[in-house]
Each structure stands twice: as structure tokens, then as C-alpha cells.
């Protein structure tokens, strides 16, 4: 019967050997992971800087539109004050014509800025400070 017992016995031998290629692969993987982390960090910084630049540009565009649109109103207010003080429309015609020309230029600039930036400036009151 001893012979039958030998047949049912299974011997398993495990050899743990270090594979040099595996160490090299792991080192390269770690190095690549570090490179990816560095690249992603730089990319995140670049995206943040781009978002900041876009926000500033939008603010500058809106401020420029507000300033140019505000000039004709200031002239119109000055003309109305002069009329109230006794000036005649004929005396102020040159100033009124200048205000009309400035308004036309402001309208053209507003259209150009919003067309070329793809942004709508929205309502901005005259005298809004430009934030840089």
C-alpha cells in the first residue's frame, strides 16, 4: 500500500528569484510616472495662466468699450449744460458734431472688439477702471 500513497502525493517547489529585467522595467515606469507628473503640473500652471490672461483681456475689452462709449455721453452732458447756461445750438454745433463722430467710432470699435474676441462685453458703466 505504500506504493499507492506515493501516487497521491504532490510535491511543490517554489523558487523565488529576482528578475533583473523586472527591476529595470519598474525603474523606467517610476521615471515615466515622474515625468508625467511634472508635465501635468506644468500643463496645469499653463492653463491657469491662460485663464487669468483671458479674464484680464475680457476686463480690458469691457473697460475699453465702456470708456469709448462714455466719451460721447460726457460731451452730450457738457453740451446740455452749456445750453442750459445760455449757449446756442449754433455755438455748440462743432462740439455736437464731434460727439456724433466719436459715438460712430465708439460703435465701430465696440463691434470690432466683440467680433474679434467673440465675447459680449455686457453692460459696463462709463468710468470703469481697467484691471491689469
N, CA, C and O atoms as a GROMACS GRO file, in nm:
protein
  528
    1UNK      N    1   0.079  -0.120   0.000
    1UNK     CA    2   0.000   0.000   0.000
    1UNK      C    3   0.083   0.126   0.000
    1UNK      O    4   0.038   0.234  -0.040
    2UNK      N    5   0.202   0.111   0.044
    2UNK     CA    6   0.288   0.228   0.047
    2UNK      C    7   0.304   0.285  -0.093
    2UNK      O    8   0.321   0.406  -0.111
    3UNK      N    9   0.298   0.199  -0.189
    3UNK     CA   10   0.313   0.243  -0.326
    3UNK      C   11   0.196   0.331  -0.367
    3UNK      O   12   0.217   0.431  -0.437
    4UNK      N   13   0.075   0.298  -0.327
    4UNK     CA   14  -0.043   0.379  -0.359
    4UNK      C   15  -0.035   0.516  -0.293
    4UNK      O   16  -0.078   0.615  -0.352
    5UNK      N   17   0.020   0.524  -0.171
    5UNK     CA   18   0.032   0.653  -0.102
    5UNK      C   19   0.127   0.746  -0.175
    5UNK      O   20   0.107   0.867  -0.174
    6UNK      N   21   0.229   0.693  -0.238
    6UNK     CA   22   0.325   0.776  -0.310
    6UNK      C   23   0.261   0.841  -0.432
    6UNK      O   24   0.300   0.951  -0.470
    7UNK      N   25   0.164   0.776  -0.492
    7UNK     CA   26   0.097   0.830  -0.610
    7UNK      C   27   0.009   0.950  -0.577
    7UNK      O   28  -0.007   1.039  -0.661
    8UNK      N   29  -0.044   0.955  -0.461
    8UNK     CA   30  -0.133   1.065  -0.426
    8UNK      C   31  -0.058   1.184  -0.367
    8UNK      O   32  -0.120   1.283  -0.329
    9UNK      N   33   0.069   1.175  -0.359
    9UNK     CA   34   0.149   1.282  -0.302
    9UNK      C   35   0.198   1.374  -0.414
    9UNK      O   36   0.246   1.329  -0.518
   10UNK      N   37   0.183   1.505  -0.390
   10UNK     CA   38   0.229   1.605  -0.487
   10UNK      C   39   0.328   1.696  -0.415
   10UNK      O   40   0.296   1.753  -0.311
   11UNK      N   41   0.443   1.709  -0.467
   11UNK     CA   42   0.543   1.798  -0.411
   11UNK      C   43   0.547   1.925  -0.496
   11UNK      O   44   0.553   1.919  -0.619
   12UNK      N   45   0.544   2.042  -0.428
   12UNK     CA   46   0.551   2.170  -0.498
   12UNK      C   47   0.676   2.242  -0.447
   12UNK      O   48   0.694   2.259  -0.327
   13UNK      N   49   0.758   2.283  -0.538
   13UNK     CA   50   0.878   2.357  -0.504
   13UNK      C   51   0.865   2.498  -0.564
   13UNK      O   52   0.841   2.512  -0.684
   14UNK      N   53   0.880   2.601  -0.480
   14UNK     CA   54   0.870   2.740  -0.525
   14UNK      C   55   1.007   2.803  -0.512
   14UNK      O   56   1.070   2.800  -0.406
   15UNK      N   57   1.053   2.860  -0.621
   15UNK     CA   58   1.183   2.928  -0.621
   15UNK      C   59   1.157   3.076  -0.645
   15UNK      O   60   1.102   3.116  -0.748
   16UNK      N   61   1.196   3.155  -0.551
   16UNK     CA   62   1.180   3.299  -0.565
   16UNK      C   63   1.311   3.358  -0.613
   16UNK      O   64   1.408   3.366  -0.537
   17UNK      N   65   1.313   3.397  -0.737
   17UNK     CA   66   1.433   3.458  -0.792
   17UNK      C   67   1.400   3.600  -0.834
   17UNK      O   68   1.289   3.628  -0.881
   18UNK      N   69   1.494   3.687  -0.816
   18UNK     CA   70   1.474   3.824  -0.858
   18UNK      C   71   1.505   3.833  -1.006
   18UNK      O   72   1.609   3.786  -1.052
   19UNK      N   73   1.415   3.894  -1.079
   19UNK     CA   74   1.432   3.906  -1.223
   19UNK      C   75   1.488   4.045  -1.252
   19UNK      O   76   1.418   4.144  -1.231
   20UNK      N   77   1.613   4.057  -1.300
   20UNK     CA   78   1.673   4.188  -1.324
   20UNK      C   79   1.592   4.273  -1.422
   20UNK      O   80   1.584   4.395  -1.406
   21UNK      N   81   1.533   4.212  -1.520
   21UNK     CA   82   1.455   4.288  -1.618
   21UNK      C   83   1.334   4.352  -1.551
   21UNK      O   84   1.294   4.462  -1.589
   22UNK      N   85   1.275   4.284  -1.454
   22UNK     CA   86   1.159   4.340  -1.385
   22UNK      C   87   1.198   4.465  -1.308
   22UNK      O   88   1.123   4.563  -1.308
   23UNK      N   89   1.312   4.464  -1.242
   23UNK     CA   90   1.359   4.583  -1.171
   23UNK      C   91   1.380   4.699  -1.268
   23UNK      O   92   1.343   4.813  -1.238
   24UNK      N   93   1.438   4.670  -1.382
   24UNK     CA   94   1.461   4.774  -1.482
   24UNK      C   95   1.328   4.831  -1.533
   24UNK      O   96   1.314   4.953  -1.549
   25UNK      N   97   1.233   4.745  -1.557
   25UNK     CA   98   1.100   4.789  -1.604
   25UNK      C   99   1.034   4.876  -1.498
   25UNK      O  100   0.976   4.980  -1.531
   26UNK      N  101   1.041   4.835  -1.373
   26UNK     CA  102   0.981   4.914  -1.264
   26UNK      C  103   1.050   5.050  -1.249
   26UNK      O  104   0.983   5.150  -1.227
   27UNK      N  105   1.182   5.054  -1.261
   27UNK     CA  106   1.254   5.181  -1.254
   27UNK      C  107   1.215   5.274  -1.368
   27UNK      O  108   1.195   5.394  -1.348
   28UNK      N  109   1.204   5.219  -1.486
   28UNK     CA  110   1.162   5.301  -1.601
   28UNK      C  111   1.019   5.351  -1.583
   28UNK      O  112   0.988   5.465  -1.618
   29UNK      N  113   0.934   5.266  -1.531
   29UNK     CA  114   0.794   5.306  -1.507
   29UNK      C  115   0.788   5.419  -1.404
   29UNK      O  116   0.712   5.514  -1.422
   30UNK      N  117   0.867   5.408  -1.297
   30UNK     CA  118   0.871   5.516  -1.197
   30UNK      C  119   0.920   5.646  -1.260
   30UNK      O  120   0.865   5.753  -1.234
   31UNK      N  121   1.023   5.636  -1.342
   31UNK     CA  122   1.078   5.754  -1.409
   31UNK      C  123   0.973   5.818  -1.502
   31UNK      O  124   0.956   5.940  -1.502
   32UNK      N  125   0.905   5.737  -1.578
   32UNK     CA  126   0.799   5.788  -1.666
   32UNK      C  127   0.686   5.852  -1.586
   32UNK      O  128   0.633   5.956  -1.625
   33UNK      N  129   0.651   5.791  -1.475
   33UNK     CA  130   0.546   5.847  -1.389
   33UNK      C  131   0.586   5.985  -1.337
   33UNK      O  132   0.504   6.076  -1.333
   34UNK      N  133   0.713   6.000  -1.298
   34UNK     CA  134   0.762   6.129  -1.251
   34UNK      C  135   0.757   6.233  -1.363
   34UNK      O  136   0.720   6.348  -1.341
   35UNK      N  137   0.794   6.190  -1.484
   35UNK     CA  138   0.790   6.283  -1.598
   35UNK      C  139   0.646   6.327  -1.626
   35UNK      O  140   0.621   6.445  -1.650
   36UNK      N  141   0.554   6.233  -1.624
   36UNK     CA  142   0.413   6.265  -1.649
   36UNK      C  143   0.363   6.361  -1.541
   36UNK      O  144   0.292   6.457  -1.572
   37UNK      N  145   0.398   6.336  -1.416
   37UNK     CA  146   0.357   6.426  -1.308
   37UNK      C  147   0.411   6.567  -1.329
   37UNK      O  148   0.339   6.665  -1.309
   38UNK      N  149   0.537   6.577  -1.370
   38UNK     CA  150   0.598   6.708  -1.396
   38UNK      C  151   0.529   6.778  -1.513
   38UNK      O  152   0.498   6.897  -1.504
   39UNK      N  153   0.505   6.705  -1.619
   39UNK     CA  154   0.438   6.762  -1.736
   39UNK      C  155   0.297   6.808  -1.700
   39UNK      O  156   0.255   6.916  -1.740
   40UNK      N  157   0.224   6.727  -1.625
   40UNK     CA  158   0.088   6.764  -1.587
   40UNK      C  159   0.087   6.888  -1.498
   40UNK      O  160  -0.002   6.973  -1.511
   41UNK      N  161   0.184   6.898  -1.409
   41UNK     CA  162   0.194   7.016  -1.323
   41UNK      C  163   0.219   7.142  -1.406
   41UNK      O  164   0.156   7.245  -1.385
   42UNK      N  165   0.311   7.130  -1.503
   42UNK     CA  166   0.339   7.244  -1.591
   42UNK      C  167   0.218   7.278  -1.676
   42UNK      O  168   0.189   7.395  -1.700
   43UNK      N  169   0.148   7.177  -1.722
   43UNK     CA  170   0.027   7.199  -1.802
   43UNK      C  171  -0.081   7.268  -1.719
   43UNK      O  172  -0.147   7.360  -1.766
   44UNK      N  173  -0.099   7.223  -1.596
   44UNK     CA  174  -0.196   7.288  -1.506
   44UNK      C  175  -0.160   7.434  -1.484
   44UNK      O  176  -0.248   7.521  -1.485
   45UNK      N  177  -0.030   7.463  -1.465
   45UNK     CA  178   0.015   7.601  -1.446
   45UNK      C  179  -0.012   7.685  -1.572
   45UNK      O  180  -0.057   7.799  -1.562
   46UNK      N  181   0.015   7.627  -1.688
   46UNK     CA  182  -0.008   7.699  -1.814
   46UNK      C  183  -0.156   7.726  -1.836
   46UNK      O  184  -0.192   7.834  -1.883
   47UNK      N  185  -0.241   7.632  -1.803
   47UNK     CA  186  -0.386   7.651  -1.818
   47UNK      C  187  -0.434   7.760  -1.722
   47UNK      O  188  -0.516   7.844  -1.760
   48UNK      N  189  -0.384   7.759  -1.599
   48UNK     CA  190  -0.423   7.862  -1.502
   48UNK      C  191  -0.378   8.000  -1.551
   48UNK      O  192  -0.453   8.096  -1.540
   49UNK      N  193  -0.257   8.009  -1.604
   49UNK     CA  194  -0.208   8.137  -1.656
   49UNK      C  195  -0.291   8.183  -1.776
   49UNK      O  196  -0.321   8.302  -1.789
   50UNK      N  197  -0.328   8.090  -1.862
   50UNK     CA  198  -0.411   8.124  -1.977
   50UNK      C  199  -0.548   8.174  -1.932
   50UNK      O  200  -0.599   8.273  -1.984
   51UNK      N  201  -0.608   8.107  -1.835
   51UNK     CA  202  -0.738   8.150  -1.783
   51UNK      C  203  -0.730   8.290  -1.722
   51UNK      O  204  -0.821   8.371  -1.739
   52UNK      N  205  -0.620   8.319  -1.652
   52UNK     CA  206  -0.600   8.452  -1.594
   52UNK      C  207  -0.586   8.556  -1.704
   52UNK      O  208  -0.644   8.664  -1.695
   53UNK      N  209  -0.509   8.524  -1.808
   53UNK     CA  210  -0.491   8.617  -1.919
   53UNK      C  211  -0.622   8.645  -1.992
   53UNK      O  212  -0.650   8.758  -2.030
   54UNK      N  213  -0.701   8.542  -2.011
   54UNK     CA  214  -0.831   8.559  -2.078
   54UNK      C  215  -0.922   8.648  -1.994
   54UNK      O  216  -0.991   8.735  -2.047
   55UNK      N  217  -0.924   8.625  -1.863
   55UNK     CA  218  -1.007   8.707  -1.775
   55UNK      C  219  -0.963   8.854  -1.780
   55UNK      O  220  -1.046   8.944  -1.784
   56UNK      N  221  -0.831   8.877  -1.778
   56UNK     CA  222  -0.780   9.015  -1.786
   56UNK      C  223  -0.816   9.079  -1.920
   56UNK      O  224  -0.856   9.195  -1.926
   57UNK      N  225  -0.801   9.002  -2.027
   57UNK     CA  226  -0.832   9.054  -2.160
   57UNK      C  227  -0.980   9.090  -2.171
   57UNK      O  228  -1.016   9.193  -2.230
   58UNK      N  229  -1.064   9.007  -2.115
   58UNK     CA  230  -1.208   9.035  -2.116
   58UNK      C  231  -1.237   9.163  -2.039
   58UNK      O  232  -1.318   9.244  -2.082
   59UNK      N  233  -1.170   9.181  -1.925
   59UNK     CA  234  -1.189   9.302  -1.845
   59UNK      C  235  -1.140   9.425  -1.920
   59UNK      O  236  -1.206   9.528  -1.919
   60UNK      N  237  -1.024   9.414  -1.985
   60UNK     CA  238  -0.970   9.526  -2.061
   60UNK      C  239  -1.062   9.561  -2.176
   60UNK      O  240  -1.087   9.679  -2.201
   61UNK      N  241  -1.112   9.461  -2.247
   61UNK     CA  242  -1.203   9.486  -2.359
   61UNK      C  243  -1.329   9.557  -2.311
   61UNK      O  244  -1.372   9.655  -2.372
   62UNK      N  245  -1.388   9.508  -2.204
   62UNK     CA  246  -1.509   9.570  -2.150
   62UNK      C  247  -1.482   9.713  -2.104
   62UNK      O  248  -1.565   9.801  -2.124
   63UNK      N  249  -1.366   9.735  -2.044
   63UNK     CA  250  -1.330   9.869  -1.997
   63UNK      C  251  -1.309   9.964  -2.115
   63UNK      O  252  -1.350  10.080  -2.110
   64UNK      N  253  -1.244   9.915  -2.222
   64UNK     CA  254  -1.222   9.998  -2.340
   64UNK      C  255  -1.356  10.037  -2.403
   64UNK      O  256  -1.377  10.152  -2.442
   65UNK      N  257  -1.445   9.941  -2.413
   65UNK     CA  258  -1.578   9.970  -2.469
   65UNK      C  259  -1.650  10.072  -2.383
   65UNK      O  260  -1.711  10.166  -2.436
   66UNK      N  261  -1.645  10.055  -2.253
   66UNK     CA  262  -1.712  10.148  -2.162
   66UNK      C  263  -1.653  10.288  -2.174
   66UNK      O  264  -1.727  10.387  -2.176
   67UNK      N  265  -1.521  10.296  -2.183
   67UNK     CA  266  -1.456  10.428  -2.193
   67UNK      C  267  -1.496  10.498  -2.323
   67UNK      O  268  -1.532  10.616  -2.322
   68UNK      N  269  -1.489  10.425  -2.435
   68UNK     CA  270  -1.523  10.488  -2.562
   68UNK      C  271  -1.671  10.522  -2.570
   68UNK      O  272  -1.707  10.624  -2.629
   69UNK      N  273  -1.756  10.440  -2.513
   69UNK     CA  274  -1.898  10.472  -2.514
   69UNK      C  275  -1.930  10.584  -2.416
   69UNK      O  276  -2.030  10.654  -2.434
   70UNK      N  277  -1.849  10.603  -2.316
   70UNK     CA  278  -1.874  10.707  -2.216
   70UNK      C  279  -1.838  10.847  -2.264
   70UNK      O  280  -1.897  10.944  -2.217
   71UNK      N  281  -1.742  10.859  -2.355
   71UNK     CA  282  -1.697  10.991  -2.401
   71UNK      C  283  -1.811  11.070  -2.468
   71UNK      O  284  -1.832  11.186  -2.431
   72UNK      N  285  -1.884  11.014  -2.562
   72UNK     CA  286  -1.993  11.091  -2.623
   72UNK      C  287  -2.098  11.136  -2.520
   72UNK      O  288  -2.153  11.245  -2.532
   73UNK      N  289  -2.126  11.052  -2.421
   73UNK     CA  290  -2.222  11.091  -2.318
   73UNK      C  291  -2.170  11.210  -2.238
   73UNK      O  292  -2.246  11.301  -2.205
   74UNK      N  293  -2.041  11.209  -2.207
   74UNK     CA  294  -1.982  11.322  -2.135
   74UNK      C  295  -1.993  11.451  -2.218
   74UNK      O  296  -2.026  11.557  -2.164
   75UNK      N  297  -1.967  11.441  -2.347
   75UNK     CA  298  -1.978  11.558  -2.435
   75UNK      C  299  -2.123  11.604  -2.442
   75UNK      O  300  -2.150  11.724  -2.435
   76UNK      N  301  -2.216  11.510  -2.458
   76UNK     CA  302  -2.358  11.546  -2.464
   76UNK      C  303  -2.402  11.614  -2.335
   76UNK      O  304  -2.475  11.713  -2.340
   77UNK      N  305  -2.359  11.562  -2.222
   77UNK     CA  306  -2.392  11.625  -2.093
   77UNK      C  307  -2.336  11.766  -2.085
   77UNK      O  308  -2.401  11.858  -2.034
   78UNK      N  309  -2.211  11.784  -2.136
   78UNK     CA  310  -2.150  11.917  -2.134
   78UNK      C  311  -2.225  12.013  -2.227
   78UNK      O  312  -2.245  12.130  -2.192
   79UNK      N  313  -2.266  11.965  -2.343
   79UNK     CA  314  -2.343  12.048  -2.437
   79UNK      C  315  -2.476  12.088  -2.374
   79UNK      O  316  -2.517  12.204  -2.382
   80UNK      N  317  -2.544  11.992  -2.309
   80UNK     CA  318  -2.672  12.024  -2.244
   80UNK      C  319  -2.652  12.125  -2.131
   80UNK      O  320  -2.736  12.214  -2.111
   81UNK      N  321  -2.545  12.112  -2.057
   81UNK     CA  322  -2.517  12.209  -1.950
   81UNK      C  323  -2.490  12.346  -2.010
   81UNK      O  324  -2.534  12.447  -1.955
   82UNK      N  325  -2.419  12.352  -2.122
   82UNK     CA  326  -2.391  12.479  -2.188
   82UNK      C  327  -2.519  12.541  -2.242
   82UNK      O  328  -2.539  12.662  -2.233
   83UNK      N  329  -2.606  12.458  -2.299
   83UNK     CA  330  -2.735  12.508  -2.348
   83UNK      C  331  -2.818  12.564  -2.233
   83UNK      O  332  -2.880  12.669  -2.245
   84UNK      N  333  -2.817  12.492  -2.119
   84UNK     CA  334  -2.890  12.539  -2.001
   84UNK      C  335  -2.832  12.671  -1.950
   84UNK      O  336  -2.904  12.751  -1.890
   85UNK      N  337  -2.704  12.693  -1.973
   85UNK     CA  338  -2.638  12.816  -1.926
   85UNK      C  339  -2.654  12.930  -2.024
   85UNK      O  340  -2.612  13.043  -1.997
   86UNK      N  341  -2.716  12.903  -2.141
   86UNK     CA  342  -2.743  13.012  -2.234
   86UNK      C  343  -2.672  13.000  -2.368
   86UNK      O  344  -2.694  13.086  -2.454
   87UNK      N  345  -2.591  12.901  -2.389
   87UNK     CA  346  -2.526  12.886  -2.519
   87UNK      C  347  -2.631  12.846  -2.622
   87UNK      O  348  -2.734  12.788  -2.588
   88UNK      N  349  -2.604  12.878  -2.747
   88UNK     CA  350  -2.698  12.843  -2.854
   88UNK      C  351  -2.652  12.714  -2.922
   88UNK      O  352  -2.534  12.680  -2.918
   89UNK      N  353  -2.747  12.643  -2.985
   89UNK     CA  354  -2.709  12.522  -3.058
   89UNK      C  355  -2.606  12.551  -3.167
   89UNK      O  356  -2.519  12.468  -3.194
   90UNK      N  357  -2.614  12.669  -3.230
   90UNK     CA  358  -2.518  12.703  -3.334
   90UNK      C  359  -2.377  12.717  -3.275
   90UNK      O  360  -2.279  12.676  -3.337
   91UNK      N  361  -2.366  12.774  -3.155
   91UNK     CA  362  -2.236  12.789  -3.091
   91UNK      C  363  -2.175  12.652  -3.055
   91UNK      O  364  -2.053  12.635  -3.054
   92UNK      N  365  -2.260  12.557  -3.027
   92UNK     CA  366  -2.213  12.426  -2.983
   92UNK      C  367  -2.214  12.321  -3.094
   92UNK      O  368  -2.185  12.204  -3.069
   93UNK      N  369  -2.246  12.362  -3.218
   93UNK     CA  370  -2.259  12.267  -3.328
   93UNK      C  371  -2.131  12.187  -3.350
   93UNK      O  372  -2.138  12.066  -3.372
   94UNK      N  373  -2.017  12.251  -3.346
   94UNK     CA  374  -1.890  12.180  -3.369
   94UNK      C  375  -1.868  12.072  -3.262
   94UNK      O  376  -1.819  11.963  -3.292
   95UNK      N  377  -1.905  12.104  -3.138
   95UNK     CA  378  -1.889  12.007  -3.029
   95UNK      C  379  -1.989  11.892  -3.047
   95UNK      O  380  -1.954  11.776  -3.027
   96UNK      N  381  -2.111  11.924  -3.085
   96UNK     CA  382  -2.212  11.822  -3.109
   96UNK      C  383  -2.171  11.730  -3.224
   96UNK      O  384  -2.189  11.608  -3.216
   97UNK      N  385  -2.115  11.788  -3.332
   97UNK     CA  386  -2.068  11.709  -3.445
   97UNK      C  387  -1.954  11.616  -3.401
   97UNK      O  388  -1.947  11.501  -3.443
   98UNK      N  389  -1.865  11.668  -3.317
   98UNK     CA  390  -1.754  11.586  -3.267
   98UNK      C  391  -1.809  11.469  -3.184
   98UNK      O  392  -1.760  11.357  -3.195
   99UNK      N  393  -1.909  11.496  -3.101
   99UNK     CA  394  -1.969  11.389  -3.020
   99UNK      C  395  -2.032  11.282  -3.108
   99UNK      O  396  -2.022  11.162  -3.078
  100UNK      N  397  -2.097  11.324  -3.216
  100UNK     CA  398  -2.159  11.229  -3.309
  100UNK      C  399  -2.052  11.143  -3.376
  100UNK      O  400  -2.069  11.022  -3.389
  101UNK      N  401  -1.943  11.205  -3.417
  101UNK     CA  402  -1.834  11.131  -3.482
  101UNK      C  403  -1.768  11.033  -3.383
  101UNK      O  404  -1.737  10.919  -3.419
  102UNK      N  405  -1.748  11.079  -3.260
  102UNK     CA  406  -1.688  10.992  -3.159
  102UNK      C  407  -1.780  10.874  -3.130
  102UNK      O  408  -1.733  10.762  -3.114
  103UNK      N  409  -1.911  10.898  -3.124
  103UNK     CA  410  -2.005  10.789  -3.099
  103UNK      C  411  -2.002  10.686  -3.212
  103UNK      O  412  -2.008  10.566  -3.186
  104UNK      N  413  -1.991  10.733  -3.337
  104UNK     CA  414  -1.982  10.642  -3.451
  104UNK      C  415  -1.854  10.557  -3.440
  104UNK      O  416  -1.857  10.437  -3.464
  105UNK      N  417  -1.743  10.622  -3.403
  105UNK     CA  418  -1.617  10.548  -3.386
  105UNK      C  419  -1.628  10.448  -3.270
  105UNK      O  420  -1.579  10.336  -3.279
  106UNK      N  421  -1.692  10.490  -3.161
  106UNK     CA  422  -1.709  10.402  -3.045
  106UNK      C  423  -1.795  10.281  -3.082
  106UNK      O  424  -1.766  10.169  -3.041
  107UNK      N  425  -1.900  10.304  -3.160
  107UNK     CA  426  -1.986  10.194  -3.204
  107UNK      C  427  -1.907  10.096  -3.291
  107UNK      O  428  -1.921   9.974  -3.278
  108UNK      N  429  -1.824  10.151  -3.382
  108UNK     CA  430  -1.743  10.067  -3.468
  108UNK      C  431  -1.640   9.989  -3.386
  108UNK      O  432  -1.618   9.871  -3.411
  109UNK      N  433  -1.577  10.055  -3.289
  109UNK     CA  434  -1.479   9.987  -3.204
  109UNK      C  435  -1.545   9.877  -3.122
  109UNK      O  436  -1.491   9.768  -3.109
  110UNK      N  437  -1.662   9.906  -3.066
  110UNK     CA  438  -1.734   9.807  -2.988
  110UNK      C  439  -1.766   9.684  -3.073
  110UNK      O  440  -1.747   9.570  -3.030
  111UNK      N  441  -1.814   9.708  -3.194
  111UNK     CA  442  -1.845   9.596  -3.284
  111UNK      C  443  -1.719   9.517  -3.317
  111UNK      O  444  -1.722   9.394  -3.319
  112UNK      N  445  -1.610   9.587  -3.343
  112UNK     CA  446  -1.484   9.520  -3.377
  112UNK      C  447  -1.431   9.439  -3.260
  112UNK      O  448  -1.389   9.324  -3.278
  113UNK      N  449  -1.432   9.496  -3.141
  113UNK     CA  450  -1.381   9.424  -3.023
  113UNK      C  451  -1.464   9.300  -2.992
  113UNK      O  452  -1.409   9.194  -2.963
  114UNK      N  453  -1.595   9.313  -2.999
  114UNK     CA  454  -1.679   9.198  -2.966
  114UNK      C  455  -1.673   9.093  -3.076
  114UNK      O  456  -1.683   8.973  -3.047
  115UNK      N  457  -1.656   9.136  -3.200
  115UNK     CA  458  -1.646   9.040  -3.311
  115UNK      C  459  -1.513   8.965  -3.304
  115UNK      O  460  -1.510   8.843  -3.320
  116UNK      N  461  -1.405   9.037  -3.281
  116UNK     CA  462  -1.272   8.976  -3.283
  116UNK      C  463  -1.240   8.896  -3.157
  116UNK      O  464  -1.153   8.809  -3.160
  117UNK      N  465  -1.308   8.924  -3.048
  117UNK     CA  466  -1.282   8.848  -2.925
  117UNK      C  467  -1.386   8.739  -2.904
  117UNK      O  468  -1.364   8.647  -2.826
  118UNK      N  469  -1.498   8.750  -2.973
  118UNK     CA  470  -1.604   8.650  -2.955
  118UNK      C  471  -1.678   8.668  -2.824
  118UNK      O  472  -1.761   8.585  -2.788
  119UNK      N  473  -1.648   8.775  -2.754
  119UNK     CA  474  -1.711   8.798  -2.625
  119UNK      C  475  -1.809   8.912  -2.633
  119UNK      O  476  -1.791   9.006  -2.710
  120UNK      N  477  -1.910   8.904  -2.555
  120UNK     CA  478  -2.003   9.014  -2.542
  120UNK      C  479  -1.965   9.090  -2.416
  120UNK      O  480  -1.961   9.032  -2.308
  121UNK      N  481  -1.938   9.220  -2.428
  121UNK     CA  482  -1.890   9.292  -2.313
  121UNK      C  483  -1.993   9.311  -2.203
  121UNK      O  484  -1.958   9.334  -2.088
  122UNK      N  485  -2.119   9.300  -2.239
  122UNK     CA  486  -2.222   9.320  -2.138
  122UNK      C  487  -2.228   9.465  -2.094
  122UNK      O  488  -2.152   9.548  -2.143
  123UNK      N  489  -2.317   9.495  -2.003
  123UNK     CA  490  -2.330   9.634  -1.960
  123UNK      C  491  -2.213   9.672  -1.868
  123UNK      O  492  -2.187   9.608  -1.767
  124UNK      N  493  -2.146   9.779  -1.909
  124UNK     CA  494  -2.037   9.833  -1.827
  124UNK      C  495  -2.058   9.982  -1.822
  124UNK      O  496  -2.078  10.046  -1.926
  125UNK      N  497  -2.055  10.037  -1.703
  125UNK     CA  498  -2.078  10.180  -1.690
  125UNK      C  499  -1.952  10.257  -1.724
  125UNK      O  500  -1.841  10.208  -1.701
  126UNK      N  501  -1.966  10.379  -1.780
  126UNK     CA  502  -1.851  10.460  -1.811
  126UNK      C  503  -1.768  10.486  -1.684
  126UNK      O  504  -1.822  10.498  -1.574
  127UNK      N  505  -1.638  10.496  -1.703
  127UNK     CA  506  -1.552  10.523  -1.589
  127UNK      C  507  -1.507  10.398  -1.517
  127UNK      O  508  -1.440  10.408  -1.414
  128UNK      N  509  -1.541  10.281  -1.568
  128UNK     CA  510  -1.497  10.156  -1.506
  128UNK      C  511  -1.346  10.144  -1.523
  128UNK      O  512  -1.295  10.162  -1.634
  129UNK      N  513  -1.277  10.116  -1.417
  129UNK     CA  514  -1.131  10.108  -1.420
  129UNK      C  515  -1.086   9.981  -1.492
  129UNK      O  516  -1.150   9.876  -1.483
  130UNK      N  517  -0.976   9.995  -1.563
  130UNK     CA  518  -0.916   9.880  -1.628
  130UNK      C  519  -0.833   9.807  -1.525
  130UNK      O  520  -0.749   9.867  -1.458
  131UNK      N  521  -0.857   9.676  -1.512
  131UNK     CA  522  -0.781   9.595  -1.417
  131UNK      C  523  -0.678   9.515  -1.494
  131UNK      O  524  -0.712   9.439  -1.584
  132UNK      N  525  -0.553   9.533  -1.458
  132UNK     CA  526  -0.446   9.460  -1.527
  132UNK      C  527  -0.389   9.353  -1.438
  132UNK      O  528  -0.297   9.281  -1.479
   0.00000   0.00000   0.00000
